[in-house]
Amino acid sequence: MGPAPGASHRQAEQMSSKEISTRSGKAGRIVRVICASLLLSLLFLELGTRIIPVPGLTQEDLNPSQAEADSQLRTIGHPYLAYVARPDWSREADDKDGQKSHDANGFRNPAPPKEKAAGVFRIACLGGSSTYGSTPTSDAATWPAQLETILNRKEGPKVEVLNGGLMGWSTFESLINYSLRVADYQPDLVIVYHAINDMRCALYLRGGDPQADNTHWRLGWPRLVRTPGESLLELSQSYLIWRKYMSDYGIGQKSLGFYGIKNYRADDKDPFWRETPPPQGFQNVQRNLISLQAVVKAHGAQIMFGTQGCKRTDIQAQSKHQQWAGLDEIEAITRQVAEKRGAHLCESRLALESQAEERGMEVIFTREVHLTDEGARVLASAFAERIWELNLIRN
């Protein structure tokens, strides 16, 4: 007899079911092997990297504390200034940077004692990185330090100079810095040397239109803030490794060093181009200079504004013409405030740029407003000559 009707069909179905079962079994084994491998890898990450120190996978590498993160920076957070220079900080010169140090109150060395001795004439210098001295080779090579040296070569009262500048600061920070930190040093003369940072505050696009309080530019000092959920996840070594090497957490952590600029992006080379810049940013500069002159006078000191020299060819972004025009506008504002408010003025830009034109830009400037040791000497000499011309140093 032949096979019963439908038997061949049932046999085919049984064979198909066996093939499916075999394939499913193989797939299941593969999945189990993969899961086991993943579990073993996680186990190695969780336990192995804790037992055996692996470079880049230690707790210090993966989960630095706020103190550890801050300790890498020369600045620390401040409730009114966003950031200030770290007290008692120093670094030796290397092939990338010059020697630098700060005193116990967070001012660039050599810093005078807070109490001014009788008969001493004291000068305080306010500004950004070119005043702080980001590029000169040592503390002694900054222009405030060289100004002290030059002025003390002449007979007369001993002169002490306080360097009250810091990287990234504008007239906003200098006004607060003088009011809260520098005035207590009882300076007899305050020198204000600003332009480029205020110009960029006035033109900055990424934070919206310029605001009277500069909040379109400046943020509070960023901190490493961890939520309760984040703290729980940080118990896992695997999570820490993923966060450091496979997420953008590290980028945010590194941004702690960029002085709290709103919406700052490291790859954004030109956040300043505006066809018609709003006037608010430049009005801010005028107001800040007027306020500085008033508060300095209220504390019994005289004030001198210096015009800022710049290697303008280093500004080559699309917005270069706006930036150059912005520098010119701030210089005009500085002259106007000095004339109307009875402040002294030093044409220090002319001294720097004429020397740069005569002797070579690289002799005076490193980049933009930053100075070589010789550039700092030229600037210090310009201020010294103006101080002597006006006979400002008196017992």
Summary of the structure (lengths in Angstrom):
residues: 395
radius of gyration: 31.0
end to end distance: 133.7
largest distance: 134.0
contacts: 1200
relative contact order: 0.11
helix: 50%
strand: 12%
